[in-house]
Amino acid sequence: MPIGDGLGRVIAQVIRHVKAFYGTTEVPACDGWDSREKQAGPHAPYLLQGAGHPSQIA
């Protein structure tokens, strides 16, 4: 994993791809889910929202 300026460039590239995928100027937001507390978490940008729910694989 690159660090420093390299990490910033990688994150910027991921964000550009996500924006292009959703056809929007912003990264889509999603409500987090606290599986331990069984309640919604804060509303925040979520880069992998289109990939599906990040549930644990049993």
N, C-alpha and C positions, 0 to 999 in steps of 0.2 A: 504494500500500500504506500503510495507516495505521500510525503509529508511536506509541510510548508507551502510554497507557491504551487507545487505540483498537485497537492491535494485540492487547493482552491480551483485549479483548472479542471480537475476531474469532476468536482461537484458542479461547477458551472456547465460542463458538457452534459452531465446527467440531467440537470434542470432544463437545458435547451431541448434535449430529446423528449423529455416528459411533456413540455409545453407543445412541441410539435405533434406528439402522439395525440394529445387531447384537443389540439387546434385552438389553443387559448394563449393569452399573454401572461397568465398566472399559473402556478402549480396548483392543482385542485386541492381543496381542503377536505378533511374528513375528521369525524369525531373519533378520538382514541377510545379504546375499550380496556378497562381494568378487569381482567378475568378473575383476579383474586377478590376484588370488591364487588364484582358483578354490576358495574355501573359505567356509564359513559364518562370518558375523560375530557380533557380540554380540546377545543376545536383548533386544529393546526394543519399546516401543509403536510401532505403525505405523498411522497414521491411514487410509491408503488401501489397506489389505490386501485388501479386497473388490474392489478395482478390477482386480486381476490383477497379474502379475509386472511390475515396472518395467523390463523389458528395453529395450535401445536399439532404436529403429525403424530398420531398414536400408532 
